[in-house]
Amino acid sequence: MRKKIIYILLFFTPLTSFDFGNSSDANLFINRLNYINGYPRQGATTYCGYSRDGLLYVVNNKVADITDSILNANKTIYISNYGNDNNIGDSTNPIKSIDKLNTKLFPNSTIKFHKGDTFFGGISINADIEAFNINITSYGVGENPVIYGGYEINLPDIIWDSVQVIINDSSFMTTQDVKEYCIIRTADYIYEKIKVHSYIDGVLILNEVPKWIIDSGNYYFFINNYEPDLLDYGVYIPNSKNISVNDISFKKFKNAIYISNSENISIQNIEADSIYYYGIHSELSDTLNIDSCSFTNIYSNSINVFESENISITNNNIKKSGIYPGFSLFGDVKNIGISVENCNNSFIYRNTIDSTGYSSIHSKLSNNNIISNNSASNYGITKTGGGGLYTTRCEGSNRIDSNSSSSQLIPIMNASYPNSTMRGIHIDDYSKNVNCFGNTIIINDNHFGITVSNATNINVYANISTGDGVFLRTYYTVVSDDDYNVSIYNNNVNSGTKTPLLILNAFAIPLTVNNNTYIFDNEYIAKYEGVYKTIIEWQNLGFDTNSLINQ
């Protein structure tokens, strides 16, 4: 479609043009010229029409005295609790509501919320037009303005004890204190939402077959179909370019900021608290910068990026992400601090993530990632099998360096914690070309510091590990026609007496382990192919022959 350009001929002024994407936007602009504060301007006379070349011409010699002020006022919109929606929206006459604001979100606009004020509603950029150059920020002094999307998020009803589970092929539903669905932890890292037949005397009867096998053991079961009454978005950014959001707080939304099919988006210094799905979600977008933001009590993922490119996630502080089981969204890539999936060129740097239900940082099917100088602690609170820093099916050139990772199991809401392990760094299935170096790992309670599983071309070097757990485990279940190429060297390991330092298997070939420094008090240094090995036995296999070992 050919763009429409408005030419405004002002009396005693030069010719001015405005470039619009389509005629409907141009007509909307013309109508705004004939109104002041939402009311018709007396004596307004606007002539418009399309020429043969498709351009829209406007000639009006009676608007010269107000055109510039109207246009300038619409470039920056001020919003305050002390405003009025009949105001023009300048600094001395701000508007009051987000509903009114949404009618003024045009390209090349700056939106300023008054600091210290609170608002209710969701900011929505019009998905029907190509929005660009919009800055949403704050002004004044004091705390960041707070935008609310609801009021209460209640805890679900929870059954903590193990129960007997039966799959029922009947469609009959009872009403004995059972709602339509339950949430079941079917595997270490999976919660599923399944239709319920009944729950009577410790027996849970399901009307659906779970996608995953319900393993024996102490798993959590929930009877609820809870969905909070919250607005969908604090800010909705679809089909947009050059959008920034900064210096604003969002509380009690389903999503604080939701980005789709957009380019060059910057989110800085926002606060997200009590968000039911995602603190920030981005999909199908290019060039995304998330910097210096704070996330607290996010019930799924604090930052969730999907099928996007050129992502920078830096200097963010995340506390309590996905730690309440049975809440929010379900599946394996949930309950995470920072998640990038199907993405290219991610830079994840200097973030602090404390207390996550699953992984602190989770990279899946993503290529060319740099995960550097992050701090991950207290992960795996409600799901296990992930890690402080987790990568799976990632190719290209991937780097995990200079991070710190430590986990101590913290039961939530008096839950019995499942008997499973966590990893400080987990390089999982089908990852390729990963350099893991310079990380500091504290291993507690027989967990693993670094795990490498079915991955190719992996270098683990110059890491520091302390604690009672296993420093490194390779877990290879598939014999490959190609070489796996796993190298473990120049690491410094200081361990206690509980476990061997290394658990390795022969599928990970060629496997190089050398030039490491070990301090430990255990009869065995390694477990290789299921057999414990003393230092001499280990070195006779050709491993750690040049390492410094203090036993």
N, C-alpha and C positions, 0 to 999 in steps of 0.2 A: 504494500500500500504506500502511495506517495505521501510524504509528510506535508502538512499544511503549515504555511507561514503566515502569521498575521502581520499586516502592515498598518500601523496606527498613524494617521496624519493629524498631528496636533496643531492647533492654531498658534502661529508664531514660534513653532518648535520644529526641530529637525525630524525627519521621518525615522520611526522606530519600528523594528521588526522583532517578532517572537516566534521561535521555531517550536512547533508542536508535533507530536507523533501521529495524531489523526484529527479529523474534523470535529469529533465530539468534544475533545479536550479544548479545541479552539473555541467552540461555541460556548462551553462552560466559562472560559475566560472572558468572552464578550459579555455574557450575562452578568458576571461579577463587576464589570466596569459600570453597569447601570444601577448598582445597588450600593448603599452605604449602610453599614451595620445591619444588613439583612433586609432593608426596606428600599423600595424603589426610589431612585434619585429623581427629583422633580426636574423636568426639562431635558432628561436624557434622550439623546437622539443618536442611535448607532446604526450606521448603514453597513451592511456586509454582504459579500457575495463571492462566488468562485469564478476565477478567470479561466481561460482556456488552458493555461499551463498548470491548473490544479492548485494555485495559491489562493489563500483566503485573505481578502482585503477588507479592512475596516477603516472608515473615514468618519471622524466625529470631532468637530471643532469645538464642542461644548464641554469636553471632559478635560481640557488642558489644565484647569486649575486644581483637579483632584487626582489625576491619573498617577502622578509620581508618588504621592503619599500613599495611595492604595497599594500600588505595586511594592513599595518599600516595606509597608506594614506587613504584607503577606510573606515577606522573606524571613522574618523572625517572628515567631508566635510565642508569647509569654502566657503561662498558665499558673494561677495562684488560687489558694483557698479564698482569698479576698477579692477575686475577680468577679466578672459577670459575663455570662455567655452572650449578652448583647453588645459587649465591647468589641473593639476592632482587634484587640490582641497585641497591642504594643506594650512597651515596658511600663507605662503609666496607666494603661487601661487593659489589663490582662483578662483573658477568658478564665472560666472556672472549671469546666468539666472536660473529661476525656472524650465524651460523646461529641461535644462541640469541636474538640481538637481534631477528631477524625474527619471532619468535613473540611479541614484546612490543610491537610497533608498533601501538598503539591511539591513537585520537583523544585530543587534549589531552595529548600526551606530549612530553617533552624528552629527547633522546638525547645523551649526552656521552661522547666518546672521549677517553681520556687522552693528553695531549700528549707527544710524544717516542716514542710506541709505534707499532708497525706491525701491520697486520691484513691478513687475506686474506678476500675474499668480496664479494658485492654486496648492498647494502641494498635491499630490495624492499618497497614499500608495497602492501598487499593490494589488488588491482584489483577484488575482488568486493564491497568495502564502500566507502562514501563517506568517505574519510579527510580529516581536517581538523585544523588546529592542531597540527602536528608540527614540532618544531625539532630539527635534527640539527647538533650543534656539538661543541666540545671543552672540556676543562677542564684545570687544572693550569698548569705553566710549561714553557717550552721550545718546540721546533719543533712545527708542526702535526702531528697524527697522520697517518700515511700508510696508505692502504688500497690494496692490490695486487689486480689481477685476473688476473695472469699473470706470465710471467717473461721471455720473449724475443720480439722482433720482428726477423726476419731480412730482409736486403735481397733483392730478387728477382734472378733471372738477367736480364741486360740485354744486348741487342745495340745498340750505339750507332751503327753505320754504317748508311747507307741500304742497303736491300735491295730486290730485285725482288719484287713482290707479285702473286700470281695467285689468282683466285677459282676454286675447284674445285667442280663440282656433284656430286662423288662423296661418299658417306658413309664411304668407307674411311679409317681412321686408321692412320698408321704409328706406330711406337714408337721411332724413331731420335732419341733425346735430345729429344723434343718432348712436352710435356704437353698436356692437352686444350685449353687456352685460351692465347691470347696477348693482350697489351694493346697497342693501336696508337693512335698519335696521328694521327687521320685529318684533323683540321683544326686551325687555330691554337689553338682553345680546347676541343677535344674529345679525350678518350681513350675508346676503345671496347674492350670485352672480347669477343673473337670466337673461335669454334671454329677449331682448326688442323688441317689435313691433314698437312702436313709442313714441315720446314725443312732444306734440303740445299744446300750450296755457295752460300749467299747468296740462295737462292730460297725465299720464304715462301709456301706454298700454303694458302689459307683454305677452310674449308668453309661459311662464311657470307658474305653480302654485307653490308658495313658500312652503317650508316645514313647516314654521311657519305662523300663522295668522298675518296679518299686522294690529296691533292694531291702534285705532284712537289716535290722538295726534301728537305731534311735532316730527316727525322722519326724519332722513336724507336720502336723495336719491342722487345717484351718477350716472352720465352717463359717463362711461369709461370702457375700457378693457385694462388698463395699465399694462404693464409688462416691467420692466427696463432691459436694456442690461447689465447684470452683469454676472460674472462667478458664477457657482453653489456653489463652496466651496473655502474657504481659505485654509483649511486642511481637507482632506477626509481620515477617519480612519476606514476601514472595516476589519473585520476578523483578528483583531490584538490583541497583548498582550504586556503589559509593554511599553506603549507609553506615552511620556510626551511632552507637548508643553508649553513653558514659555518665558516671556520677549519679546513678539512680538506684534505688532499692526496690525489689519486687518480693512480695510476700503472698503466699497462699494462692498460687495459680496451679493449673495442671502443667504448664510449661512457662518458665519465666520469659525466655526469648526463643522463638521458633523461626528458623531461616530455611527457605526453600528456593532452589533454582536462582541463586543470586551470585553477585560478583563484587569483590572488594568490600567486605563487611568488617567493621571494626567494633569490638565490644570491649570497653575498658572501665575499670573501677565501678562495676555494678555489684550489687549485693543481691543474692537470691536466698531466701529463707522459707522453709516449709513449702517446698514445691513437690507436687505429687508424681509427676513423670520426670521431666528433664529440666535441669537448670538452664542449659543452652543446648538446643538441638539444631544441627545443620545438615541438610541433605542436598545433593546435586548442585553443589556450589563451588566456587573457585575464589581463592585468595581470601582466607578467613583469619582474622587476628583476634584472639581472646587473651587479654592481658590484665593482670592486677585485679582480678575479680575475687569475690568471696562467696562461697557456697556452704550453707549449713542446713542440715535436715532435708536432704533431697532424697526422695523415696525410691527413685530408680537410679539414673546416672546423672552426675553433676554436669559433665560435659559429654555430649554424645554427637559424634560427627560420622556421617554415613555418605559414601559415594561422593566425596569431595576431594579437591586438590589444593595444594599449596596452603597448608594449615600451620599457623603458629599459635601455640598454646603456652603461655609463659607467665610466670610470677603469680599464679593463682593460689588461693588458699581454700582447701576443701576439707570439711569436717562433717562426719556422719552422712555418708552417701550409701543408700540402699541397705541400711542396717536392720530394718524392720521386716522380717520375713512375712510373706503373705500379702504384702502391700503392692500396689502399683502394677508395673508391667512384668511379664513373665517370659522365661526363656533363658538361654545361656549367657547372652551378652547384656546382662542387666546387673544391678546392684554394684555399680562400678564408679570409681572417681572420674577417670578420663577414659573414654572409649573412642577409638578410631577404627572404622570398619570399611573395607573396600575403598580405601583412600590412597592417594599418592603424595609424597613429599610432605611429611608431617614433621614439625619441629616442636618437641614437647620439652620445655626447659624451665628449671627452677620453680616447679610447682611443689606445694606441700600438701600431701593427702594423708589425713588421719582418720581412721575408723571407716572402713568400707565393708559392705556385705560380702563382696567377692574380690575382684582385683582392684588394686589402686590405679594402675594404668594398664589398659588392655588394647592391644593392637592385633587386628584380625584381617587377613586378606589385604594387607596394606603394604605398599612398597616404598623403599627409600625413606625410612624413618630415622630420625635422630631423637633418642630419649636420653636426656642428659641433665645431670645436676638436680634431679628431683629427690624429694624425701617422701618415702612411703612407710607408713606404720599402721599396725593394728588392722590388717586386712583379713579377709576370710572369716568375718564374724558370723555370717549366716549361710554361706556356701563355701565349699572348698574345691580344690582342684585347679585353682587359678594361681595367682601369685601377686607379690607386690608390683612387679613389672612383668607383664605377660605378653608374649607374642606368638602367634600361630598363623601358618600359611602366608607368611610375609616373604617377599622376594626383593630383588633389586639389591641395594646396598643399605644395610640396617646397622645402626650403632646404638648400643646401650652402655653409656659411660658415666662415671663420676656420680652415680646415684647412691643414696643410702636407703637401706631397706631393713625393717625389723618388724616382727609380728609377735604379738602375745594374744592368745585367745581370750576374748572378752565376751562372756555370755550376755545375751540381751534378754531383758524381761524374764529373768530366772529360767531361761531355757536350758535343758540338758544339751550340751554341745556334742555334735556328731564326732565319732572317733575317726578322724582323717587328718591328712597332713597338708601343709601349705609350703609354698616355695617363695624365697625372696625374689628370685628371678627365674622365670619359666620360659624357656625357648622351646616351643611345642611343635607339633606335627607340621611337617612340610615347610618349615621356615628355611630360608637359604641366605647365605652370605651375611651372617650376623657377627659383629665384633662386640664382645662383651668385656669391658675393661675398666679399671679404676673405680669399681663400685665397692662400697662398704656394706657388709651384710652382717646382721646380728641374728643368729639362729637359736630359736628357743624350742624346748619340748620335743626334741627328736624330729624336727622339721628339716626341710632341705634348704640349703643356701641357694644353689643354682641347679636347675634341672634342664637337661637337654634331651628331647624326645623326638626321634624320627626326623631330625633336622640335618641339613647339609651345609658344609663349609662354615663351621662354627669355630671361632677363636675365643677362648676364655682365658684372659691373662691380666696380671697386675691388679687383681682384686684382693680385698682384705676381708677376712671372715673370722668372726668370733662367736662363741656360744657352744651349746652342747649338741647341736644337730649335725647332720651330714653336710659337709661342705658342697659336694657335687655328686649328682647322680646322672648317669646316662641311661635312658630307657628306650631301647630300640626293639620293636616287635616285628619289623619287616626286614627281610634280607633284600638289599638293593643291588641291581646290576651295576650301578655307579658307586663310586666311593663317597662315603659320608664325610670324611675329612674333619675330624674333631680334634682340636688341639687345646691342651690345658697346660699353661706354663706361667712361670713368674708370679704365682699367687702366694699370698701370705695367710696361713691358716693357723689359728690358735683355738684349740678345741678342748672340751672337757673329757670326761671318761665314758660317756653313755654309749657312743656309737663309733663305728669306723668313719674315717673322713671321706672316703670315696666308695660309691656303689656303682659299678660299671658292668656292662655286658659286651660280649664279643661282636655283636652285630655292628657296633659303632666303629667301623674300620674305614681307612686307617685311623687309629687312635694314638695320639701323642700325649704323654703326661710326663713333664720333666721341668727341672729348674724351679721347683716350688720350694717354699719354706713351710715346714710343719712343726707345730708345737702341740703335743697331745700326750695323754696318759691313758693309753689303751693298748692291749696286747696286739690288736689288729689295726692296720692302717687302712685296709680296703676290704671290700667284698666284691669278688669278681666271678661272674657267672654263678652266683649263689654260694660261693665258697669264700670263707674268711681267709685273708692273707696277712701273714706277718710282714715286716719290712723286708726281710731277706727273700721270702717267697714272692713278694710283690716286685722287687727289683730283678729277680730271676726271670720274670716275665718281660723284662725290658722297660719297665716303667720307673720313673723317678730315680734313675741311676745317677743323675747329677744334682738331685735336690738336697736341701739342708733339712735334716730330720732330727728333731729333739724329742725323744720319747721319755 
